[in-house]
Structure formats: structure tokens, C-alpha cells
Amino acid sequence: MKLRSVLTAVALVLGALFAPGFGALSTTTDAHAVTKISHATATSMFRSSGITWSSSGGCSDRNNSTCTSFEQLNLATAQGAQTLKSASGCALNITGGTETGHASGTYSHWNGYKLDFAKYTCVGNYIKNTFTYIGLRGDGAPQWKSGAGNVYADEGNHWDVTFYNCGGC
């Protein structure tokens, strides 16, 4: 077999394996190109929707784990929080964003996919009564999945939410 034929075959196989939304390595939660926003843009979006935020350190430095930062947050994540606020009608207070100190991974806080929300009865009832219970996460946190595919984990003292998309914005 000629080298060119082999290289062409390998290229076709790799193309099929890695094609977005098609290949054997593809799932509904594959990371795709996302739009990142600044802390200022996120806070403006949250403020306009009546969403509050707080940090134990009273700061927004992404490199300080006691701060709550939205620097490099995915636009869809901010929109997902807005969707949760408008759909639930509940008060929302964000206690964790893209700052260091959270677990790593593709769909992590640092990479802009997750926000932590303070636990309020209203939002807890909305999540549990509206979304589908999908079992326990590896660390034991019970999880619910929205129709849009976003995952809400009850971490005891807060909700850890992974926004794969804006939740129908």
C-alpha cells in the first residue's frame, strides 16, 4: 500500500472520530467553541436580571479562592443563570464562579461552565419539582437534569450547576 493511501485512510478515520456531533467520541455534552465574557459583562447581565452574588472574601479576583469571579465565564452559563431566575421566579445568589479553588475538568468552574448558588427553599423546590432526578454524583451529591441538559447538584450548603447551554434562552 502506498504511503499516500495510508495517510488518506488515517485522515478519514480521524475525521470521522472527531467530527463535532457525529464521531464515535462525541456525546451531547462535548465541549464546543464557547463565547467567554468578562466579569463586568457578567455582573451587568446578572444585575439586569435581579441575580445577586457574594464572596467570602468580598472580592472578584479570579486567582483568589475566597473571591467570586466571573472572568472568562461562558456566555451560555450567564444566560443559563438568567433563564433559571426568570423560569423559577426565585431569588438567586451566586456564591461561586470561575475563581480558582474548585475541582478541575473540562466542564469546570475555571473553564466557565459552572456556577454555585446559595440554597434557598424556593430554588431547591423549583429544581426538584421541575427537573429529572438522575442519581448521585461520584462524590455522593444528588443531581437533577433539566430538559436542556444542564445538571444541578445539591452539594449540601449550595447548588453546583453545570451549564452546557443557556437553558432555552
FIKOLZA-1660 file (N, C-alpha, C; in steps of 0.1 Angstrom, whole numbers, plus 5000, padded with zeros to 4 digits):
% residues 169
   i   px   py   pz ch aa at
   1 5008 4988 5000  A  M  N
   1 5000 5000 5000  A  M CA
   1 5009 5012 5000  A  M  C
   2 5005 5022 4992  A  K  N
   2 5013 5034 4991  A  K CA
   2 5011 5043 5004  A  K  C
   3 5021 5050 5007  A  L  N
   3 5020 5059 5019  A  L CA
   3 5009 5069 5018  A  L  C
   4 5007 5074 5006  A  R  N
   4 4996 5084 5004  A  R CA
   4 4982 5078 5007  A  R  C
   5 4980 5065 5003  A  S  N
   5 4967 5059 5006  A  S CA
   5 4966 5056 5021  A  S  C
   6 4976 5053 5027  A  V  N
   6 4976 5050 5042  A  V CA
   6 4972 5063 5049  A  V  C
   7 4979 5074 5046  A  L  N
   7 4977 5087 5052  A  L CA
   7 4962 5092 5049  A  L  C
   8 4957 5090 5037  A  T  N
   8 4944 5094 5034  A  T CA
   8 4934 5086 5043  A  T  C
   9 4936 5073 5044  A  A  N
   9 4927 5065 5052  A  A CA
   9 4927 5069 5067  A  A  C
  10 4939 5071 5072  A  V  N
  10 4940 5076 5086  A  V CA
  10 4933 5089 5088  A  V  C
  11 4935 5098 5079  A  A  N
  11 4928 5111 5080  A  A CA
  11 4913 5110 5079  A  A  C
  12 4908 5101 5071  A  L  N
  12 4893 5099 5071  A  L CA
  12 4888 5093 5084  A  L  C
  13 4895 5083 5089  A  V  N
  13 4891 5077 5102  A  V CA
  13 4891 5087 5113  A  V  C
  14 4902 5095 5114  A  L  N
  14 4903 5105 5125  A  L CA
  14 4893 5116 5123  A  L  C
  15 4890 5120 5111  A  G  N
  15 4880 5130 5108  A  G CA
  15 4866 5125 5113  A  G  C
  16 4863 5112 5110  A  A  N
  16 4850 5106 5115  A  A CA
  16 4850 5105 5130  A  A  C
  17 4861 5102 5136  A  L  N
  17 4861 5100 5151  A  L CA
  17 4859 5113 5158  A  L  C
  18 4865 5124 5153  A  F  N
  18 4865 5137 5160  A  F CA
  18 4855 5147 5154  A  F  C
  19 4847 5143 5145  A  A  N
  19 4837 5153 5139  A  A CA
  19 4827 5157 5150  A  A  C
  20 4825 5170 5152  A  P  N
  20 4816 5175 5162  A  P CA
  20 4802 5170 5160  A  P  C
  21 4796 5164 5170  A  G  N
  21 4782 5160 5169  A  G CA
  21 4780 5147 5161  A  G  C
  22 4791 5141 5157  A  F  N
  22 4790 5129 5148  A  F CA
  22 4798 5118 5152  A  F  C
  23 4811 5120 5155  A  G  N
  23 4821 5109 5157  A  G CA
  23 4818 5100 5168  A  G  C
  24 4826 5090 5169  A  A  N
  24 4825 5079 5179  A  A CA
  24 4828 5085 5193  A  A  C
  25 4836 5096 5193  A  L  N
  25 4840 5102 5206  A  L CA
  25 4831 5113 5210  A  L  C
  26 4820 5115 5203  A  S  N
  26 4811 5126 5205  A  S CA
  26 4800 5122 5215  A  S  C
  27 4796 5131 5223  A  T  N
  27 4784 5130 5232  A  T CA
  27 4776 5143 5232  A  T  C
  28 4765 5143 5238  A  T  N
  28 4757 5155 5238  A  T CA
  28 4763 5166 5247  A  T  C
  29 4774 5163 5254  A  T  N
  29 4780 5173 5263  A  T CA
  29 4794 5175 5259  A  T  C
  30 4798 5172 5246  A  D  N
  30 4811 5176 5242  A  D CA
  30 4814 5191 5243  A  D  C
  31 4826 5194 5246  A  A  N
  31 4829 5209 5246  A  A CA
  31 4830 5214 5232  A  A  C
  32 4824 5225 5229  A  H  N
  32 4824 5231 5216  A  H CA
  32 4829 5246 5218  A  H  C
  33 4831 5253 5208  A  A  N
  33 4836 5266 5209  A  A CA
  33 4825 5274 5217  A  A  C
  34 4830 5282 5227  A  V  N
  34 4821 5289 5235  A  V CA
  34 4826 5304 5235  A  V  C
  35 4816 5313 5238  A  T  N
  35 4819 5327 5239  A  T CA
  35 4822 5330 5254  A  T  C
  36 4834 5336 5257  A  K  N
  36 4838 5339 5270  A  K CA
  36 4834 5354 5272  A  K  C
  37 4830 5357 5285  A  I  N
  37 4827 5371 5288  A  I CA
  37 4835 5376 5300  A  I  C
  38 4835 5389 5302  A  S  N
  38 4843 5395 5313  A  S CA
  38 4835 5395 5325  A  S  C
  39 4841 5397 5336  A  H  N
  39 4835 5399 5349  A  H CA
  39 4824 5410 5348  A  H  C
  40 4828 5421 5342  A  A  N
  40 4819 5433 5341  A  A CA
  40 4807 5430 5333  A  A  C
  41 4809 5422 5322  A  T  N
  41 4797 5419 5314  A  T CA
  41 4788 5410 5322  A  T  C
  42 4793 5400 5329  A  A  N
  42 4785 5390 5336  A  A CA
  42 4778 5398 5347  A  A  C
  43 4784 5406 5355  A  T  N
  43 4777 5413 5366  A  T CA
  43 4766 5422 5360  A  T  C
  44 4769 5428 5349  A  S  N
  44 4758 5436 5343  A  S CA
  44 4746 5428 5339  A  S  C
  45 4749 5416 5333  A  M  N
  45 4738 5407 5330  A  M CA
  45 4730 5402 5342  A  M  C
  46 4737 5399 5353  A  F  N
  46 4731 5394 5365  A  F CA
  46 4723 5405 5371  A  F  C
  47 4729 5417 5372  A  R  N
  47 4722 5428 5378  A  R CA
  47 4709 5431 5371  A  R  C
  48 4709 5431 5358  A  S  N
  48 4697 5433 5350  A  S CA
  48 4686 5423 5352  A  S  C
  49 4690 5411 5357  A  S  N
  49 4680 5401 5359  A  S CA
  49 4676 5399 5374  A  S  C
  50 4682 5407 5382  A  G  N
  50 4679 5406 5397  A  G CA
  50 4687 5395 5404  A  G  C
  51 4698 5390 5398  A  I  N
  51 4706 5380 5404  A  I CA
  51 4717 5387 5412  A  I  C
  52 4719 5382 5424  A  T  N
  52 4729 5388 5433  A  T CA
  52 4741 5378 5433  A  T  C
  53 4752 5383 5438  A  W  N
  53 4764 5375 5440  A  W CA
  53 4771 5379 5453  A  W  C
  54 4779 5370 5459  A  S  N
  54 4786 5373 5471  A  S CA
  54 4799 5365 5471  A  S  C
  55 4809 5369 5479  A  S  N
  55 4821 5361 5481  A  S CA
  55 4825 5362 5495  A  S  C
  56 4831 5351 5500  A  S  N
  56 4835 5351 5514  A  S CA
  56 4846 5361 5516  A  S  C
  57 4854 5364 5506  A  G  N
  57 4864 5374 5507  A  G CA
  57 4860 5388 5503  A  G  C
  58 4848 5390 5498  A  G  N
  58 4843 5403 5494  A  G CA
  58 4851 5408 5482  A  G  C
  59 4855 5399 5472  A  C  N
  59 4863 5403 5461  A  C CA
  59 4860 5396 5448  A  C  C
  60 4866 5399 5437  A  S  N
  60 4863 5393 5425  A  S CA
  60 4876 5388 5417  A  S  C
  61 4887 5386 5424  A  D  N
  61 4899 5382 5418  A  D CA
  61 4898 5367 5414  A  D  C
  62 4900 5364 5402  A  R  N
  62 4899 5350 5397  A  R CA
  62 4909 5341 5403  A  R  C
  63 4920 5346 5407  A  N  N
  63 4931 5338 5412  A  N CA
  63 4931 5337 5427  A  N  C
  64 4920 5341 5434  A  N  N
  64 4919 5341 5448  A  N CA
  64 4907 5332 5451  A  N  C
  65 4909 5321 5458  A  S  N
  65 4898 5312 5460  A  S CA
  65 4887 5317 5470  A  S  C
  66 4889 5328 5477  A  T  N
  66 4879 5334 5486  A  T CA
  66 4871 5344 5479  A  T  C
  67 4874 5347 5466  A  C  N
  67 4866 5356 5458  A  C CA
  67 4856 5349 5450  A  C  C
  68 4846 5357 5444  A  T  N
  68 4837 5352 5434  A  T CA
  68 4839 5359 5421  A  T  C
  69 4845 5353 5411  A  S  N
  69 4848 5359 5399  A  S CA
  69 4840 5353 5387  A  S  C
  70 4837 5362 5378  A  F  N
  70 4830 5358 5366  A  F CA
  70 4839 5360 5353  A  F  C
  71 4852 5363 5355  A  E  N
  71 4861 5365 5344  A  E CA
  71 4862 5351 5337  A  E  C
  72 4861 5352 5323  A  Q  N
  72 4861 5340 5315  A  Q CA
  72 4849 5331 5316  A  Q  C
  73 4838 5336 5322  A  L  N
  73 4826 5328 5322  A  L CA
  73 4820 5326 5308  A  L  C
  74 4815 5315 5306  A  N  N
  74 4808 5313 5293  A  N CA
  74 4796 5321 5292  A  N  C
  75 4793 5327 5281  A  L  N
  75 4781 5335 5279  A  L CA
  75 4769 5326 5281  A  L  C
  76 4769 5314 5277  A  A  N
  76 4757 5305 5279  A  A CA
  76 4755 5302 5294  A  A  C
  77 4766 5302 5302  A  T  N
  77 4764 5300 5316  A  T CA
  77 4757 5312 5322  A  T  C
  78 4761 5324 5319  A  A  N
  78 4754 5336 5324  A  A CA
  78 4740 5336 5320  A  A  C
  79 4737 5333 5307  A  Q  N
  79 4724 5332 5302  A  Q CA
  79 4716 5321 5309  A  Q  C
  80 4722 5310 5312  A  G  N
  80 4716 5299 5319  A  G CA
  80 4711 5304 5333  A  G  C
  81 4719 5311 5340  A  A  N
  81 4715 5317 5353  A  A CA
  81 4703 5326 5351  A  A  C
  82 4704 5334 5341  A  Q  N
  82 4692 5343 5338  A  Q CA
  82 4680 5335 5335  A  Q  C
  83 4681 5324 5328  A  T  N
  83 4669 5316 5325  A  T CA
  83 4664 5309 5338  A  T  C
  84 4673 5304 5346  A  L  N
  84 4669 5299 5359  A  L CA
  84 4661 5309 5367  A  L  C
  85 4666 5321 5368  A  K  N
  85 4660 5332 5376  A  K CA
  85 4646 5335 5370  A  K  C
  86 4645 5336 5357  A  S  N
  86 4632 5340 5351  A  S CA
  86 4622 5329 5352  A  S  C
  87 4626 5316 5349  A  A  N
  87 4617 5305 5349  A  A CA
  87 4613 5301 5363  A  A  C
  88 4621 5303 5373  A  S  N
  88 4618 5299 5387  A  S CA
  88 4611 5310 5395  A  S  C
  89 4614 5322 5391  A  G  N
  89 4609 5333 5399  A  G CA
  89 4615 5334 5413  A  G  C
  90 4626 5327 5415  A  C  N
  90 4632 5327 5428  A  C CA
  90 4643 5336 5429  A  C  C
  91 4647 5340 5442  A  A  N
  91 4659 5348 5444  A  A CA
  91 4671 5339 5441  A  A  C
  92 4681 5344 5434  A  L  N
  92 4693 5337 5432  A  L CA
  92 4705 5345 5436  A  L  C
  93 4714 5339 5444  A  N  N
  93 4726 5345 5448  A  N CA
  93 4738 5336 5444  A  N  C
  94 4747 5341 5436  A  I  N
  94 4758 5333 5431  A  I CA
  94 4769 5334 5442  A  I  C
  95 4774 5322 5446  A  T  N
  95 4785 5322 5456  A  T CA
  95 4798 5316 5451  A  T  C
  96 4798 5312 5438  A  G  N
  96 4810 5306 5432  A  G CA
  96 4809 5308 5417  A  G  C
  97 4820 5312 5411  A  G  N
  97 4821 5314 5397  A  G CA
  97 4833 5308 5391  A  G  C
  98 4841 5315 5384  A  T  N
  98 4853 5310 5377  A  T CA
  98 4866 5311 5385  A  T  C
  99 4865 5315 5398  A  E  N
  99 4877 5316 5406  A  E CA
  99 4884 5302 5408  A  E  C
 100 4897 5303 5411  A  T  N
 100 4904 5291 5415  A  T CA
 100 4899 5285 5427  A  T  C
 101 4902 5272 5429  A  G  N
 101 4898 5265 5442  A  G CA
 101 4887 5255 5440  A  G  C
 102 4881 5254 5428  A  H  N
 102 4871 5244 5425  A  H CA
 102 4878 5232 5419  A  H  C
 103 4870 5221 5418  A  A  N
 103 4875 5209 5411  A  A CA
 103 4878 5212 5396  A  A  C
 104 4888 5205 5391  A  S  N
 104 4892 5208 5377  A  S CA
 104 4884 5199 5368  A  S  C
 105 4886 5200 5355  A  G  N
 105 4879 5192 5345  A  G CA
 105 4874 5201 5333  A  G  C
 106 4870 5195 5323  A  T  N
 106 4865 5202 5311  A  T CA
 106 4853 5211 5314  A  T  C
 107 4844 5206 5321  A  Y  N
 107 4831 5213 5324  A  Y CA
 107 4832 5219 5339  A  Y  C
 108 4842 5226 5341  A  S  N
 108 4846 5231 5355  A  S CA
 108 4842 5246 5357  A  S  C
 109 4843 5250 5369  A  H  N
 109 4841 5264 5372  A  H CA
 109 4852 5272 5365  A  H  C
 110 4864 5268 5365  A  W  N
 110 4875 5276 5359  A  W CA
 110 4873 5277 5344  A  W  C
 111 4867 5267 5338  A  N  N
 111 4865 5268 5323  A  N CA
 111 4852 5275 5320  A  N  C
 112 4845 5280 5330  A  G  N
 112 4833 5288 5327  A  G CA
 112 4820 5281 5326  A  G  C
 113 4819 5268 5329  A  Y  N
 113 4807 5261 5328  A  Y CA
 113 4798 5260 5340  A  Y  C
 114 4804 5263 5352  A  K  N
 114 4797 5261 5364  A  K CA
 114 4795 5274 5372  A  K  C
 115 4784 5274 5380  A  L  N
 115 4782 5285 5390  A  L CA
 115 4776 5278 5402  A  L  C
 116 4780 5283 5414  A  D  N
 116 4774 5279 5426  A  D CA
 116 4763 5289 5431  A  D  C
 117 4752 5284 5436  A  F  N
 117 4741 5292 5440  A  F CA
 117 4738 5289 5455  A  F  C
 118 4735 5299 5463  A  A  N
 118 4731 5298 5476  A  A CA
 118 4718 5289 5477  A  A  C
 119 4717 5281 5487  A  K  N
 119 4705 5273 5488  A  K CA
 119 4693 5281 5495  A  K  C
 120 4683 5283 5487  A  Y  N
 120 4671 5288 5492  A  Y CA
 120 4660 5278 5489  A  Y  C
 121 4650 5278 5498  A  T  N
 121 4638 5269 5496  A  T CA
 121 4632 5270 5483  A  T  C
 122 4630 5282 5478  A  C  N
 122 4623 5284 5465  A  C CA
 122 4631 5277 5454  A  C  C
 123 4643 5280 5452  A  V  N
 123 4651 5274 5441  A  V CA
 123 4653 5259 5443  A  V  C
 124 4654 5254 5455  A  G  N
 124 4655 5240 5457  A  G CA
 124 4642 5233 5453  A  G  C
 125 4631 5238 5457  A  N  N
 125 4618 5233 5453  A  N CA
 125 4616 5233 5438  A  N  C
 126 4620 5244 5432  A  Y  N
 126 4619 5245 5417  A  Y CA
 126 4627 5234 5410  A  Y  C
 127 4640 5233 5414  A  I  N
 127 4649 5223 5408  A  I CA
 127 4643 5209 5410  A  I  C
 128 4639 5205 5422  A  K  N
 128 4635 5192 5425  A  K CA
 128 4621 5188 5419  A  K  C
 129 4613 5199 5417  A  N  N
 129 4599 5196 5412  A  N CA
 129 4598 5198 5396  A  N  C
 130 4609 5204 5390  A  T  N
 130 4608 5207 5376  A  T CA
 130 4617 5198 5368  A  T  C
 131 4629 5194 5374  A  F  N
 131 4639 5187 5366  A  F CA
 131 4639 5172 5370  A  F  C
 132 4646 5164 5363  A  T  N
 132 4646 5149 5365  A  T CA
 132 4657 5145 5374  A  T  C
 133 4654 5138 5384  A  Y  N
 133 4665 5133 5393  A  Y CA
 133 4672 5122 5385  A  Y  C
 134 4686 5123 5385  A  I  N
 134 4694 5114 5378  A  I CA
 134 4704 5106 5386  A  I  C
 135 4702 5107 5399  A  G  N
 135 4711 5099 5408  A  G CA
 135 4722 5107 5414  A  G  C
 136 4730 5099 5421  A  L  N
 136 4741 5106 5429  A  L CA
 136 4754 5107 5420  A  L  C
 137 4760 5119 5421  A  R  N
 137 4773 5121 5415  A  R CA
 137 4783 5113 5422  A  R  C
 138 4795 5111 5416  A  G  N
 138 4806 5103 5422  A  G CA
 138 4809 5107 5436  A  G  C
 139 4807 5119 5440  A  D  N
 139 4810 5124 5454  A  D CA
 139 4798 5122 5463  A  D  C
 140 4787 5117 5458  A  G  N
 140 4775 5115 5466  A  G CA
 140 4765 5126 5465  A  G  C
 141 4768 5136 5458  A  A  N
 141 4758 5147 5457  A  A CA
 141 4746 5143 5448  A  A  C
 142 4734 5145 5453  A  P  N
 142 4722 5141 5444  A  P CA
 142 4721 5152 5432  A  P  C
 143 4717 5147 5421  A  Q  N
 143 4717 5155 5409  A  Q CA
 143 4703 5155 5402  A  Q  C
 144 4700 5166 5396  A  W  N
 144 4688 5167 5387  A  W CA
 144 4693 5173 5374  A  W  C
 145 4686 5169 5363  A  K  N
 145 4689 5173 5350  A  K CA
 145 4678 5180 5344  A  K  C
 146 4680 5192 5338  A  S  N
 146 4669 5200 5332  A  S CA
 146 4667 5194 5318  A  S  C
 147 4656 5198 5312  A  G  N
 147 4652 5194 5298  A  G CA
 147 4663 5198 5288  A  G  C
 148 4670 5209 5291  A  A  N
 148 4680 5214 5282  A  A CA
 148 4693 5206 5284  A  A  C
 149 4694 5198 5295  A  G  N
 149 4707 5190 5297  A  G CA
 149 4716 5196 5308  A  G  C
 150 4712 5207 5314  A  N  N
 150 4721 5213 5324  A  N CA
 150 4719 5205 5337  A  N  C
 151 4729 5203 5345  A  V  N
 151 4729 5195 5357  A  V CA
 151 4731 5203 5370  A  V  C
 152 4721 5200 5379  A  Y  N
 152 4720 5207 5392  A  Y CA
 152 4724 5197 5403  A  Y  C
 153 4735 5199 5410  A  A  N
 153 4739 5191 5421  A  A CA
 153 4738 5197 5434  A  A  C
 154 4732 5190 5443  A  D  N
 154 4730 5196 5457  A  D CA
 154 4742 5192 5465  A  D  C
 155 4751 5202 5467  A  E  N
 155 4763 5199 5475  A  E CA
 155 4762 5202 5490  A  E  C
 156 4750 5202 5495  A  G  N
 156 4747 5203 5509  A  G CA
 156 4745 5218 5513  A  G  C
 157 4755 5226 5511  A  N  N
 157 4753 5240 5515  A  N CA
 157 4751 5250 5503  A  N  C
 158 4751 5244 5491  A  H  N
 158 4749 5252 5479  A  H CA
 158 4745 5243 5467  A  H  C
 159 4740 5249 5457  A  W  N
 159 4738 5242 5444  A  W CA
 159 4749 5244 5435  A  W  C
 160 4755 5234 5429  A  D  N
 160 4766 5234 5420  A  D CA
 160 4759 5231 5406  A  D  C
 161 4759 5241 5397  A  V  N
 161 4752 5239 5384  A  V CA
 161 4762 5239 5373  A  V  C
 162 4760 5229 5364  A  T  N
 162 4768 5228 5352  A  T CA
 162 4759 5232 5340  A  T  C
 163 4763 5243 5334  A  F  N
 163 4755 5248 5323  A  F CA
 163 4762 5244 5310  A  F  C
 164 4756 5234 5303  A  Y  N
 164 4761 5230 5290  A  Y CA
 164 4756 5240 5279  A  Y  C
 165 4745 5247 5282  A  N  N
 165 4739 5256 5273  A  N CA
 165 4731 5266 5282  A  N  C
 166 4724 5275 5275  A  C  N
 166 4717 5286 5282  A  C CA
 166 4703 5282 5288  A  C  C
 167 4699 5270 5286  A  G  N
 167 4687 5265 5292  A  G CA
 167 4675 5270 5285  A  G  C
 168 4676 5273 5272  A  G  N
 168 4664 5278 5265  A  G CA
 168 4662 5293 5264  A  G  C
 169 4673 5300 5265  A  C  N
 169 4673 5315 5265  A  C CA
 169 4668 5320 5251  A  C  C
% end
